[in-house]
Amino acid sequence: MLPDQNQIELSVSEFVALFNQTLEFAYPEITIIGELANFRISKNKWVYFDLKDDNSSVKFFGSVYKLPGPLEDGLVVKVRGQPRLHNLYGFSVNVLSIQPAGEGSIKRAADLLKLKLQAEGLFDEDRKRPIPYPPKTIGLITSKQSAAYADFIKVLGARWRGINISLIDVQVQGEVAPEQIVSAINQLNSLAEPPEVLVLIRGGGSAEDLAAFNTEIVVRAVATSRVPTLVAIGHEIDLALSELAADSRASTPSNAAELIAPDRGRALSDLQVLQVRLTSDSSRHINTAKINLTNVLDMLDDFVGRILTAASNTNLNEERLINAYSPKAVLARGYAVVRSDGKAVRGVSQITAGDIVNIQLFDGRFDSKVSKIFKEKT
Amino acid sequence: MTKPNPKSDYSSLKQELDIVMEKMSRDDLNIDEALVEYERGLSLIKQIEDYLKNAENKITELKKSLSTENK
């Protein structure tokens, strides 16, 4: 075959540039699934690995910030990237995102991340902070379109009222989910008046659907949130690492609402109990006051009684004295009182012979005529 | 009659009621104090009831900060 006369001749650099242009046009982005091999991290910053299947192997290059967490050879991952021909090192795919793919790999990647963060103490029980019950303000991070959101709002509304909810609508699955969730957590934390609790919820789904909540950036953001966190991901059996990192976790979004606030019907009936207790306490205090009053009255009675008794004893003595001086007592001893015209006669000068005088003895009186007067010297 | 309370959120009211209940449970409370606390307790119960019956949850949607918008 003869060489084509129109064939362009290029320098190596020109070829690299042209080839990259072509690639960029044909494959601005491409997603490839394969098994990790030769995975290595350089200078804690750059990541190199191959993706392979039974027949082929392709080189990849990226930054550690694109990693969902620790990875290891053998994991099946889904990589989105841009194919490039490097001017010195040859062909590779520049990694835009990388996620474990398939249930086994997702679980293995989560286990690797769990081990790493557990070693750092991120899941330790003594890190858990209490959540106000009920809080006045909630920062809610979820997808506004999701059933999880609807369930949470419905159950919360049925249980409790007067809560201010600041919602940040985020994607809860897919490649952008982790960064949106992290950004929402940071945003709520940096509000001038941060909410009292952050609630991060998502309904059930496949391991891949829930993957965002097992990424290192999300788990760390939950763990380091200054505002206490409550996380409920998926169904009861699903346990995401961000739930382990949270201050409190709920089995479902509805359960999260149950953990956040008491039931107001119950609170109302508790109030009735309190009212009954309040009234009975108040009656008790009134009774105590009454009993105290009765005691004081008794004491007063007792006091007055004693004064009266003392007074009457004194009286009795005086009566005896008075009786001792009584004229009757004198009469009884044989003396007599002589009266003239109703007046007691004290001396013989008050009477003259022939007067009729009245004599009183102790048991009666009689009249008597004075026949003769014998005056004596006194 | 219920006096308007500047701190009329549930937690503040409930906290105040708990203090009243605690005082009322003491035996050494005198009758004057008891009657004042009783009135206060009834008023707090009324306020909490009103709160529980009439308050609503408010949802405010915050815009996502720019760092995620340009992703």
Interface residues (C-beta under 8 A of the other chain):
Chain A: P132 P134 K136 L140 K144 I153 L156 G157 W160 R161 G162 I163 N164 I165 S166 L167 I168 D169 V170 V176 E179 Q180 S183 A184 N186 Q187 L188 R264 A267 L268 L271 L274 Q275 R277 L278 T279 D281 S282 H285 I286 T288 A289
Chain B: D9 Y10 S11 L17 V20 M21 M24 S25 D27 L29 N30 I31 A34 L35 Y38 G41 L42 I45 I48 E49 Y51 L52 K53 N54 A55 E56 N57 K58 I59 T60 E61 L62 K64 S65 S67 T68 K71
